[in-house]
Amino acid sequence: MRQVASKWAKFEVLRKHDGVARHLPATRRYGADALRDMLEHYSFVVVKPVVGTGGHGVIKIEKRDGAFTMHHGRTVLRGLSWSALVDRVERIRRGRAYLIQQGIRMAKLNGRNVDYRVKLVREGGSWRIRAVVARLSGNGLFVTNLCRGGRMMRGTQALRRTFPRYVQGKKATMIGVARTCTALLEKRYPGLAQLGYDFTVDEKGDIWLFEVNTRPH
C-alpha cells in the first residue's frame, strides 16, 4: 500500500488541474520572505509541516495594526514584532520543511471551526466513498484534529446546521473534487489504496481542500 507523506508533492500534482485548483488555498514553501508576502495578501495564514499528521506543529499567524498574533496549540501570543514572530516560528519548526497556506475563515458551528473528511478506499479495482464526516475544533483551538480535542459528527448533520439549503450540493462538490483528485494522484503515484481529503466550507459557502492524506485515520 503506497503512501505519499509530502503535502507539497501532493499539492504540486493537484494544482495543475484547473477544476481542482480553484478549491486549493494559495500555498507556498516556508521562508521568511514568503511568510511576509503571504501576510501582505491574506488576513491570516496557517504554517504547517510538509510531513506531519494530527495537527502537530501547526501555527496560525495574523497581522494586526503592524504587529503579529501567533496561535500554536493553546498558546496565543499577541503584539509580536516581525523578528520575534520569525524567531518563534523557527523554534517550533526546528529546521523541518514547512508550508504556508492562505487562511480560510471557516463556517462555524457553535463557535467552533468545522471541516470535513472525505475518505475513499480502493476495493476490488475501484474507489469507493467510505465516509464523509465533519470534525469540530476543540475548545480554544483552531485545528479540528480528533487527537487535539476535536469532535466528530456526521457530515450531512454539520452541513444541515451551517448551510441547510445547500446540504446535498456541498456534499456532492466535495465528493466530486475528491474523485477527480484521486484519479490525478493515482496516475502520479500508482499503488495508493486509501485517501482522506480534508475540506472546509468558508463563511461565504465556498469549498476549499486543505490537504490529502494517504494514511487517513
N, C-alpha and C positions, 0 to 999 in steps of 0.2 A: 504494500500500500504506500503510494508515493506521498511525500509531504513537501511543502514549499514554505519555509519559515519566513523568508524575507517579505515584509509588507511592501517594500519598494519594488521588488521583482514582479509581484502580482499587479501592483498599480501600473507599472510600465506596460504590461500586456493589455489591461483593461482600458487605459486612457486613449488607446489608438482606435477604439471603436466609438464613432460619433454618438450613437444612441446610448451607450453606457457612460461616456464621458460627461454628458450633461447632468448625470447623477453623482458625479465624483467631486468632493470638495477640492479646492486648489491644494496641492501637496508638493512640498519641496524637501530636499535633503537638509538636515540641520546644519547651520553655521550661523555665526553671529550676524553677518551681513544679511543672510536670508531671513533670519528672525526679525531684524529691524524692518526689512522691506515688507514682510507679511503683516507686521503690526501697523504699518502705514496704510495698508489696503483693507484690513478687516478689523472689526471691533474687538475680536479676541481670537486667539489661536490655541491649538492643542499641540503639544510637543510630546512625542512618544517614541519608544524604542522601535527600530526597524524589525528586530526579532524579540518577541515577548508576548505573553498572554496574561489574562487575569487583571488587566488594568494596572499592573505594577510599573512604576516609574513614569506614569502619565502625568503631564503638567498642563494646567490651563493658565494662560497669560493674557491679561487685559492691559490696555493702555488708557489711563485716565488722567486728564489735566497734566500731561507731561511726565507723570510717574507711572509705575507699573504695579499691578497686583498679580500675585502668583498663588495658585492653588495646587497643592500637592498632597494627596491623601486628605486628612482632616486639617492640615496646616494651611492657613491663609496668611500671606504676607502682603501688606499694603504699603504704598508710598516708596517702593524701591526705586533707586536710581538705575540707569541703564547698566552701569558697571556692576552694581550689586545684583541685579537680575541675572546677568550673564554668569556671574560667579556662582550663584545659587544653582542655575541650570547645569553648569559644568560639574558641580559637586554631586548632583543627582545622576548625571549622565555617566560619569566616571570613564570617559573615553569611548563609551559604546556609541554605535551609529544610531542616530535618531532622525525622525521625520518631523516636519512642521506642517500642520494641516489647518486649513481655514476653519474657524469656529462656526458651528451651526447652532442657532438658537432653537432648541428642540421644543416641540409642543409638550406641555407638562401635564401631568396627571397628579392631582393632589399636591401640587407644588414641586413634584419630582420629575427629573428628566426621564423620558421613556424612549427606548429604542427597540428594535425588532430583530430577532434571529430567524433567518430562513435557512433551514437545513436540508440539503439534498444528499442522497445516498445512492451509489450505483448498485443496482440489483439486477442480476440476470441480463446484463448488457444494456440496460437503460437507466436513466437517472430518475429517481422518484422524490417527490417532496415528502420529507419525513416529519417536518414540524414548522409551524410559524408561531413563534411565541414572543411575547413582549417582556421587557425587563425594565423595572423601575429602579432608579438610583437609590442607594442607601441614604439614610438621613444625614444631611450635611455634606454629601459627596456629589460630584458631578459625573462620575463614572457609574455605569449600570451593572458592572460585572457581579455575578452572584457571589463570587468568593470575596467581594469587597462590600458585602452587605446589601446587594441588590435583591429585588424580589421579582419572581416570575409570575406571569399571568397569561391567559390565552391571548393571542394576537388580535383576534376579532373583538374580544372584550375591550381591550385597550383602545382599539380604533373606534369602537362604538361610543366610547366615553370622550374621545377627543375630536373625532370627525364623523359624527353619527350619520351624516347624509352621504358619506363617500367611503364607507367601510369596504365594500367589495372592490371598488375601483383602486383604492390604495393597496389593498392586499394583492390584487391582480398585477399591479405595476411592479411591486416588489418581487413577486414570483417570476414575472416576465423578464425583468432585469437579471435576476439570479440565473435563470435558464440560459440567457444569452452569455452571461459571464462564464458559466460552466462550460459551454461549448468552446469559448475562447481559451480558457485555462487548460482544458483537456487537450486541445490541439497543441498548445505550447508545452504542457507537462503531462505526457501520457502516463497512465497508471494511477491517476487520482481516483479515490474511492468514496470520499465524503468531503463535503464543503459546507461551511457555515458562513452565511452572509450577514453582516451587521448593518442594518438600515436604520434611519430615523426619518421622521416627518417633522419638518420645521413648523414654526408658528403660522406660516402662510399656507401650509399644506403641501409644500414641495418635498419630494422624496430624495434622500441622499444615502449613498452607500459609503460607509466609513472604511470597512476593510473586509477581507475574506480570510477565513481560517481553513486550513487543510486538515486540522485535527480538532474539530469542534467538540465542545463538551456537551 
